[in-house]
Amino acid sequence: MLLFAVATAAGAETVKPDDVSFEDITVASLTDAPGDAASGKLVMVDRKLGNCLACHQVSDASDHLFQGDVGPALDGVATRYEAPMLRAIVVNAKHVFGDQTIMPGFYTLDVGIDVAEEFRGQTILTAQEVEDVVAYLQTLTQE
């Protein structure tokens, strides 16, 4: 399955979730602003935002308790995947790994049918938060 994000309007500052099209194994940047690794780490460890540590372990975040073991450890993830592929996984892991993955899509509106009314039509993360998470993941080069 191939992934590639495109903006429908030339010069768009942020690609909207509905404008992300899946044609290649990568997703281009969702914003005109580069990601900030420090902000990305904060998003990842925040239990109300990324909540990545619910399923993954990250040695760089060892001061955060109760890290999960459902998903693979993220140590060294930057040596396994380039930024465009990491972005594709964060945007919508089901398009990368298939419907069997329990990893949610963080920048998609295709989230199933049992969504609380207050969260319908919303993504888990903003486009900039996705870019920040990808920037942080790119710092994780040590296994």
C-alpha positions in Angstrom: 0.0 0.0 0.0 1.4 3.4 -1.0 1.0 6.7 0.8 1.5 10.3 -0.3 0.0 13.5 1.0 -0.9 16.4 -1.3 -2.6 19.7 -0.7 -5.4 20.5 -3.1 -4.7 24.2 -3.1 -1.3 25.4 -4.3 0.7 27.0 -1.5 -1.5 25.6 1.2 0.0 26.1 4.7 -1.6 23.0 6.2 -2.9 19.9 4.5 -6.3 19.1 5.8 -7.1 15.5 6.9 -9.5 14.9 4.0 -6.8 16.2 1.5 -4.2 13.6 2.5 -4.3 11.0 -0.3 -2.6 7.7 -0.1 -0.6 6.9 -3.2 2.9 6.1 -2.1 4.7 4.7 1.0 5.4 8.2 2.2 3.5 11.3 3.3 4.9 14.7 2.5 5.0 17.4 5.2 1.6 18.5 6.3 2.6 22.0 7.1 4.9 24.7 5.8 6.5 24.9 9.3 9.2 22.4 10.3 8.5 20.1 13.2 10.0 20.8 16.6 11.4 17.8 18.3 11.0 19.1 21.9 7.3 19.8 21.3 7.0 16.4 19.6 8.3 14.6 22.7 5.7 16.5 24.8 2.9 15.4 22.5 4.1 11.8 22.6 4.2 11.6 26.4 1.0 13.5 27.0 -1.7 11.0 28.0 -4.4 13.3 26.6 -2.7 13.8 23.2 -0.4 11.3 21.5 -0.3 8.9 24.5 2.3 7.0 22.6 3.8 5.5 25.8 0.5 3.6 26.4 1.7 1.1 23.7 5.4 1.9 23.0 8.6 2.1 25.1 11.0 5.0 24.6 14.3 5.0 26.6 14.6 8.8 26.1 11.3 9.1 28.1 12.3 6.7 30.8 11.2 9.2 33.4 7.6 8.6 32.3 6.1 5.6 34.1 3.9 2.8 32.7 5.3 2.5 29.2 3.6 -0.1 27.1 4.8 -3.2 25.2 1.9 -3.6 22.8 3.8 -1.8 20.0 7.5 -2.0 19.2 10.0 0.0 21.2 10.6 3.3 19.4 14.3 3.4 20.3 16.2 3.5 16.9 13.0 4.1 14.9 14.8 6.9 12.9 17.3 4.2 11.6 14.4 2.0 10.5 12.1 4.6 8.9 12.7 7.9 7.1 10.6 10.9 8.1 8.0 10.6 5.3 7.3 7.0 6.3 7.1 7.9 10.0 4.7 10.6 9.1 2.5 8.1 7.1 2.4 5.8 10.2 1.4 8.7 12.5 -1.2 10.1 10.1 -3.0 6.8 9.7 -1.2 3.6 10.7 -4.0 1.4 9.3 -3.1 2.6 5.7 0.5 1.4 6.4 0.0 -1.7 8.5 -3.6 -2.7 7.6 -6.7 -2.8 9.6 -5.3 -5.4 12.1 -3.1 -2.7 13.8 -4.5 -1.2 17.0 -2.5 2.0 16.5 -4.9 4.8 15.8 -4.7 7.3 13.0 -3.7 10.6 14.6 -4.5 12.8 11.6 -7.5 11.2 9.9 -11.2 11.6 10.3 -11.7 7.9 9.4 -11.8 6.7 13.0 -14.7 4.3 13.1 -18.3 4.5 14.2 -18.2 4.6 18.0 -16.8 8.1 18.4 -18.1 10.3 21.2 -20.2 13.1 19.7 -17.9 15.8 21.1 -14.9 14.3 19.1 -16.6 13.6 15.8 -15.1 15.4 12.8 -11.8 16.0 14.8 -8.4 14.6 14.5 -6.4 13.4 17.5 -3.5 15.6 16.6 -3.1 18.8 14.6 -1.0 18.8 11.4 1.7 20.7 13.3 1.7 18.2 16.2 2.2 15.4 13.7 5.2 17.3 12.3 6.5 17.8 15.8 6.1 14.1 16.7 7.9 13.1 13.4 10.7 15.5 14.3 11.1 13.9 17.7 11.0 10.4 16.3 13.8 11.4 13.9 16.0 12.0 17.0 15.6 8.4 18.2 18.6 6.9 16.4 20.0 4.6 19.2 18.6 1.1 19.6 
